[in-house]
Structure formats: structure tokens, C-alpha cells
Amino acid sequence: MINKLKNTLKVYKTTVFLITLLILLILTGFLVFQKFVPQKQEAFLEEVDLSFDSEGPFALLFPRRDGNALILNLKRTFSYGRISYELAYNAEGIDRGVMGEIDTKDKKGEYEQEILFGTCSKKVCKYDQGVENGTLILHIKRGKEALRMITQWHLQRPDVALGQLSSGDGHFIYKVDADRQALSNVGFSIINDLTGVQKLPQDKKIVGKVYALNTPLTRGIPEGVVEIELAEKPPLDAKIARFNESENKWIEFETKMDGSKLSGKADGSGIFAVLVSK
């Protein structure tokens, strides 16, 4: 009888232990699920394309002096978390691409990063040749939002014969008023469209695309005539304007209008837009 009670007690204790262990396992699994599954779900959030916002983030691109890389200057990024990029382009008839991530741990309002057209190993680089047109896609996390910023760009040496630079879509042209030698000295240039701009005057708004024309930081571009073609004829007060970095303001040009085409005299590279009254 005593042995029977001992066996019963032993079975009871074993059962209680197993039930307790099962409960602990269930609780642990639940806590792990709560902690890690939301992050996994967040990684698969559907991306939303960033439309143009005059006060939103934007990317300026600069060509490296040798034309084998571009420098990405990303602005207005205080509220953004993780940022990764995909650079797609065609080199000698072959589609190429570069992927990477920008270090955002310092939570800065502006980031700069060099992106190569090619690969480097043990300090030896192999560059893709004949790069001209491409797309830069930035994948951005902001809280629980997944955003995508798309920038089209055109890398080129000045067309000395025609004396002009053009955007990838052909709707922005910069015709240089200089001799061939001055034009050749410019080296590489890059034109890209923007998803945001520097602060606008309070009484102005933008119509059409915004373009940035940039050369290597050590080179300048001579004076020229800017031509911008819009999708439709703008209001009569429309003016082409360039943002002057040194004065931190927009400067409007005397603008000629021919239907949906506008032209004006410019004194260098920078951000260009068509401004109209609000």
C-alpha cells in the first residue's frame, strides 16, 4: 500500500513537472513570436513610390572626375531609417547593376556615398565602360513605412560638335556658349531628375520636372542656354530658375516661351526648375 502511494505521488510529481515545463515552453514561444515576427512582417511591407514633394527628400548626383563612379548626395533624411540602393545601367550593351547600403546609424540630415561603375578587389578595380544612362532606386524605411525613391540619370561628356548636354528623357538641354576647348575641359557631367528641391519662395510653385546638372566638384561649366520642355503649355508668368547654392536662393531667368518649351540664359550648373505663381 505504501509503495503504491509512493508510485502514485511520483507519477503526480512527474505529471506536474511536465505540465509546468509545457506551459513554460508555450510562454517562451509566444514571447519569441511577439518579438521577432512583427520585424519579419515589416521587412515585407509593400513599398510606396515617393512622388515629387518640394519639401521632401531628394538625391543629387555628381560624376567622379574620371567618369568611373558617381557620388550620391542624399538630402533631407532626418526622419528616415534604413536606406539601401540599387544602381542600374547599361555598359556596352550589357545590363549592369550595383547594390549597397548607406550607413544611417548617426541619423544625419544628409548622406554622401561614392558608387562605382564596376567592382574592386584587393585594391584593383575593373570598371564598366560606355556608361551613359541609368536609374538609381533608393529603398527607404521610415517607421513602419517602406518607401522607394526613383531617380533617372544621364552621364555624359559634352557633345562638342553640338555644344550641349541633355537629360535622359531629352526634355532638359543645356547649350554651352563657349569654344570647343572650354567645353572639353568640363569633362564628365551628369543630369538627374529630383523628387524634392531646396526651399522655394513662398509665392512660387513648380510645374513639370526638376533637373540637376552637375559636374565634378573641381570643374565648372561655362554659361549657356537652358531649354526645358513641359508636358503642356505653362502659365504666362512661368520662369526658368536655378538654385544658387552660394546665395541660398532661387534666381529666375529672363525666359522665352514657345508653346510648352521654355528657354533662358544660365550661368552655370545646379538645380533647375520652372516656377509659376501660386
C-alpha positions as CSV (number, residue, x, y, z in Angstrom):
1,M,0.0,0.0,0.0
2,I,2.8,2.4,0.9
3,N,4.7,1.5,-2.2
4,K,1.5,2.1,-4.3
5,L,1.1,5.6,-2.7
6,K,4.8,6.4,-3.4
7,N,4.4,5.4,-7.0
8,T,1.2,7.5,-7.3
9,L,2.9,10.5,-5.8
10,K,5.9,10.0,-8.1
11,V,3.6,9.9,-11.2
12,Y,1.8,13.0,-9.9
13,K,5.0,15.0,-9.5
14,T,6.2,13.9,-12.9
15,T,2.9,15.0,-14.4
16,V,3.0,18.4,-12.7
17,F,6.6,18.9,-13.8
18,L,5.8,18.1,-17.4
19,I,2.7,20.3,-17.4
20,T,4.8,23.2,-15.9
21,L,7.5,22.6,-18.5
22,L,5.0,22.7,-21.3
23,I,3.5,25.9,-20.1
24,L,6.9,27.5,-19.9
25,L,7.7,26.4,-23.4
26,I,4.4,27.8,-24.7
27,L,5.1,31.1,-23.0
28,T,8.6,31.3,-24.3
29,G,7.4,30.5,-27.8
30,F,4.8,33.2,-27.6
31,L,7.3,35.8,-26.4
32,V,9.7,34.9,-29.2
33,F,6.8,35.1,-31.7
34,Q,5.8,38.6,-30.4
35,K,9.4,39.9,-30.6
36,F,10.5,38.6,-34.0
37,V,7.5,38.1,-36.2
38,P,6.5,41.8,-36.4
39,Q,10.0,42.6,-37.6
40,K,9.8,39.9,-40.2
41,Q,6.4,41.2,-41.4
42,E,7.8,44.7,-41.6
43,A,10.6,43.5,-43.9
44,F,7.9,42.5,-46.4
45,L,6.0,45.7,-46.3
46,E,4.8,46.8,-49.7
47,E,6.9,49.8,-51.0
48,V,5.3,53.0,-51.9
49,D,6.9,55.2,-54.6
50,L,7.8,58.7,-53.4
51,S,6.1,61.2,-55.6
52,F,7.5,64.7,-56.1
53,D,7.3,66.8,-52.9
54,S,9.0,70.2,-52.9
55,E,9.8,69.7,-49.2
56,G,10.7,66.0,-49.4
57,P,14.0,64.1,-49.7
58,F,16.0,64.2,-52.9
59,A,19.2,62.9,-54.4
60,L,21.9,64.9,-56.1
61,L,24.4,63.0,-58.3
62,F,27.9,64.1,-59.2
63,P,30.3,62.4,-61.6
64,R,33.7,61.4,-60.4
65,R,36.4,63.2,-62.4
66,D,37.3,60.0,-64.3
67,G,33.7,59.1,-65.0
68,N,34.1,55.6,-63.3
69,A,31.8,56.4,-60.4
70,L,29.1,58.8,-59.2
71,I,28.8,60.5,-55.9
72,L,25.4,60.3,-54.3
73,N,24.4,63.2,-52.1
74,L,21.1,62.4,-50.3
75,K,19.4,65.3,-48.6
76,R,16.5,65.8,-46.0
77,T,16.9,62.4,-44.4
78,F,16.4,63.2,-40.7
79,S,13.2,61.2,-40.3
80,Y,14.5,58.1,-42.3
81,G,15.9,54.9,-41.0
82,R,17.5,52.2,-43.1
83,I,18.5,53.2,-46.7
84,S,19.7,50.9,-49.4
85,Y,20.2,51.5,-53.1
86,E,20.2,49.8,-56.5
87,L,22.1,51.4,-59.3
88,A,21.1,50.0,-62.8
89,Y,22.8,51.0,-66.0
90,N,23.9,49.6,-69.4
91,A,27.5,49.3,-70.3
92,E,28.5,48.3,-73.9
93,G,25.1,46.8,-74.5
94,I,25.1,44.7,-71.3
95,D,22.8,45.4,-68.3
96,R,24.7,46.0,-65.1
97,G,23.8,46.8,-61.5
98,V,25.3,47.7,-58.2
99,M,23.6,47.2,-54.8
100,G,24.6,48.6,-51.4
101,E,23.5,50.2,-48.2
102,I,24.1,53.6,-46.6
103,D,25.2,53.8,-43.0
104,T,22.4,55.7,-41.2
105,K,23.3,55.0,-37.6
106,D,24.3,58.6,-37.0
107,K,20.8,59.8,-38.1
108,K,22.0,62.7,-40.2
109,G,20.0,65.0,-42.4
110,E,22.4,64.4,-45.3
111,Y,24.4,61.5,-46.5
112,E,27.1,61.1,-49.2
113,Q,28.4,57.9,-50.8
114,E,30.5,57.0,-53.8
115,I,29.1,54.3,-56.1
116,L,31.4,52.6,-58.6
117,F,30.6,51.5,-62.1
118,G,32.2,48.2,-61.6
119,T,34.0,46.2,-58.8
120,C,37.2,46.4,-56.8
121,S,39.1,43.5,-55.2
122,K,42.5,43.9,-53.4
123,K,42.8,47.5,-54.5
124,V,42.4,46.5,-58.1
125,C,39.3,47.9,-59.8
126,K,37.6,46.8,-63.0
127,Y,35.3,49.5,-64.4
128,D,32.4,49.1,-66.8
129,Q,32.9,51.1,-70.0
130,G,30.5,53.2,-72.0
131,V,28.1,54.0,-69.1
132,E,25.6,56.7,-70.1
133,N,22.0,56.2,-68.9
134,G,20.8,54.6,-65.7
135,T,18.4,54.5,-62.8
136,L,19.1,54.9,-59.1
137,I,16.5,53.3,-56.8
138,L,16.6,54.1,-53.1
139,H,14.8,51.9,-50.7
140,I,14.0,53.8,-47.5
141,K,12.4,52.8,-44.2
142,R,10.5,55.4,-42.2
143,G,8.9,53.9,-39.1
144,K,6.6,51.2,-40.4
145,E,6.6,52.7,-43.9
146,A,8.6,51.3,-46.8
147,L,9.3,53.9,-49.5
148,R,11.0,53.9,-52.9
149,M,12.7,56.9,-54.5
150,I,13.5,56.5,-58.2
151,T,16.0,58.9,-59.9
152,Q,16.8,58.7,-63.6
153,W,20.3,60.0,-64.7
154,H,22.4,60.6,-67.8
155,L,26.2,60.6,-67.6
156,Q,28.0,62.2,-70.5
157,R,30.9,64.1,-71.8
158,P,29.8,67.4,-73.5
159,D,28.8,66.9,-77.1
160,V,31.5,69.3,-78.5
161,A,30.0,69.2,-82.0
162,L,26.6,70.3,-80.8
163,G,27.8,72.2,-77.7
164,Q,25.1,70.8,-75.5
165,L,24.3,68.5,-72.6
166,S,20.9,66.7,-72.2
167,S,18.8,64.7,-69.8
168,G,18.0,61.1,-70.3
169,D,14.4,62.0,-71.3
170,G,15.6,64.7,-73.7
171,H,13.3,67.4,-72.1
172,F,16.2,69.3,-70.5
173,I,19.0,70.7,-72.6
174,Y,22.0,72.9,-71.7
175,K,23.6,74.6,-74.7
176,V,27.0,76.0,-73.8
177,D,28.2,79.3,-75.1
178,A,31.9,78.5,-75.3
179,D,34.6,77.4,-77.6
180,R,35.3,73.7,-78.0
181,Q,38.3,73.7,-75.7
182,A,36.3,75.2,-72.9
183,L,33.6,72.6,-73.4
184,S,36.1,69.8,-73.5
185,N,37.6,70.9,-70.1
186,V,34.3,70.3,-68.4
187,G,34.9,66.6,-68.5
188,F,32.0,64.4,-67.4
189,S,28.6,65.8,-66.4
190,I,25.5,64.1,-65.0
191,I,21.9,65.2,-65.2
192,N,19.2,63.6,-62.9
193,D,15.6,64.4,-62.1
194,L,14.7,65.2,-58.5
195,T,11.9,64.1,-56.0
196,G,12.3,67.2,-53.9
197,V,14.1,70.6,-54.1
198,Q,15.7,73.3,-51.9
199,K,13.2,75.7,-50.2
200,L,11.0,77.6,-52.7
201,P,9.9,81.2,-52.4
202,Q,6.6,81.4,-50.5
203,D,4.7,82.7,-53.5
204,K,6.0,80.2,-56.0
205,K,5.4,76.6,-57.0
206,I,6.9,74.2,-59.6
207,V,5.4,72.9,-62.8
208,G,7.0,69.9,-64.6
209,K,10.1,68.0,-63.6
210,V,13.1,69.4,-61.7
211,Y,16.5,68.6,-63.0
212,A,20.0,68.8,-61.5
213,L,23.0,69.3,-63.8
214,N,26.3,68.7,-62.0
215,T,30.0,68.3,-63.0
216,P,32.9,67.1,-60.8
217,L,33.4,69.4,-57.8
218,T,36.7,70.6,-59.2
219,R,35.2,71.7,-62.5
220,G,32.8,74.3,-63.5
221,I,30.5,74.6,-66.6
222,P,30.5,77.7,-68.8
223,E,27.5,79.9,-69.3
224,G,24.8,78.6,-71.6
225,V,21.2,78.5,-72.6
226,V,18.8,76.2,-70.7
227,E,15.8,74.6,-72.5
228,I,13.1,72.8,-70.7
229,E,10.1,71.1,-72.4
230,L,6.9,70.6,-70.3
231,A,4.0,68.2,-71.0
232,E,1.7,71.2,-71.6
233,K,1.9,74.9,-72.1
234,P,2.5,76.6,-68.7
235,P,1.0,79.9,-67.4
236,L,2.4,83.1,-69.0
237,D,4.3,84.0,-65.8
238,A,6.4,80.8,-65.9
239,K,10.1,81.4,-65.5
240,I,13.1,79.0,-65.5
241,A,15.0,79.3,-62.3
242,R,18.3,77.9,-60.9
243,F,19.0,77.4,-57.2
244,N,22.1,79.4,-56.3
245,E,24.0,77.5,-53.5
246,S,26.3,80.4,-52.5
247,E,23.3,82.7,-52.0
248,N,20.9,80.0,-50.8
249,K,18.1,81.2,-53.0
250,W,16.3,80.7,-56.4
251,I,17.3,83.0,-59.2
252,E,14.8,83.4,-62.1
253,F,16.0,83.9,-65.7
254,E,14.5,86.1,-68.4
255,T,12.5,83.3,-70.1
256,K,11.3,82.8,-73.6
257,M,8.3,80.6,-74.2
258,D,7.4,78.7,-77.4
259,G,4.3,76.6,-76.6
260,S,5.4,74.1,-74.0
261,K,9.1,74.9,-74.5
262,L,10.9,77.4,-72.3
263,S,14.5,78.8,-72.6
264,G,16.7,81.1,-70.7
265,K,20.3,82.2,-70.1
266,A,22.1,80.3,-67.3
267,D,25.4,81.0,-65.7
268,G,26.4,77.5,-64.6
269,S,25.3,74.1,-63.3
270,G,22.9,73.4,-60.4
271,I,19.2,72.6,-59.8
272,F,16.8,73.9,-62.5
273,A,13.0,74.2,-62.4
274,V,10.1,76.1,-63.9
275,L,8.5,78.3,-61.3
276,V,5.0,79.9,-61.5
277,S,2.9,82.0,-59.1
278,K,0.7,80.1,-56.7
